[in-house]
Amino acid sequence: MSLQKFLATLDTLESEATGAFDAAADADALEANRVRYLGQKSGALKEVQQQMGSIDKVDRPTAGKRLNQFKSSLQAAFDASKERLGGGEDSSFDPTFDPTLPGTRPRVGHVHPITQTISHLMEIMGRMGFEAAEGPEVEDPWHNFVALNIPQDHPARDPLDNFYLATAATNSDDQGGDGSQLLRSQTSTVQIRVMAQNPPPIRIISLGRVYRPDDPDATHFPMFHQMEGLLVDEHVTMANLKTVLRVFATNYLGGDVPIRFRPSFFPFTEPSVEVDFFWNDNWVEFGGAGMVDPAVFEAVGYDPEKVSGFAFGLGVERLCMRRHGVTDIRDLYSGDLRFLRQF
């Protein structure tokens, strides 16, 4: 295409488009003309831009300059017509709107009931002198089993009862292990890490997620939260453990909740107890506790002849459910806003 023909086409389109914009009687007509002349897919501007490729290279600077002027002229004519028809910045003003009336309250989120429970537990235990500690959720067998005095043939180490990770061997601090890793099955791993890095006395709690391949039901879920407590010092006794748990239960559950301790067995505590509370006319398992086994002290380099201690692990979800009257743990993970808005 010659330069003269291209410039003549622009002059004709500019006059035609400007007239169409000026003649638009309403916003719909103006929008139709905008699409016709300035549309990005099939408008007149798009067509003449495509014709630039057929112009001789020597004439393209002149043609390009005129094309930019054409585009600016059409845009200015469109903006002027939009302003004329009430489409400017102030077009959204509604004269019937009364700014003195109360507005619509926006919906905002709030803290999940489990997170609320964790914060409350930390506050209660903090008043008793326990400091918060954290540990990794991906663990090695030494911290998750060996250091906790759980033997190789113990059912708790069964691959079907744990989430082992299909990863290559790592350079973790799995002392003498094969580098395998798993999602931790208990927060007791944190007490091992803390004792291995700090001398006694120790007084900590650890709250976090743990993982076990349980079939979901009203009281079980494959991912849940535990609160691990550990106190190590000289002359620590079972009476100290029972006192701490009773004070905790009274503060969190209320003085009207009966608590009981049942003899039990855990590889990492000796003696061991199960702690239950009475709820809905039934005794419900609260968690496990006991005096730290001497083998655990030896694994972290403590002298069991000089120090003693107790540990306990409590289910956060069960505490949350007891406090808020929730009967099914699956509701806490359903993501149903109708349920969560109650808290």
Protein Blocks (a to p, Z undefined) as FASTA:
>chain_A
ZZklmmmmmmmmmmmmmmmmmmpmbfklmmmmmmmmmocklpmklmmmmmmmmpcfklmm
mmmmmmmmmmmmmmmmmmmmmmmnopafklmpcfkbcfkbccdddddddddfklmmmmmm
mmmmmmnopacddddfbdcfklmmmmnopafklmklpmklcccddddddfbfbehiaoia
cddfbfklmmmmmmmmpccdddddddddddddddddfkbcfbdcddddddddehiafklm
mmmmmmmmmmmnopklccdddddddfkbccdddddddeehiacdfbdcddddfklmmmno
pafklpccddddddfklmmmmmnopabfklmmnopaklmmmZZ
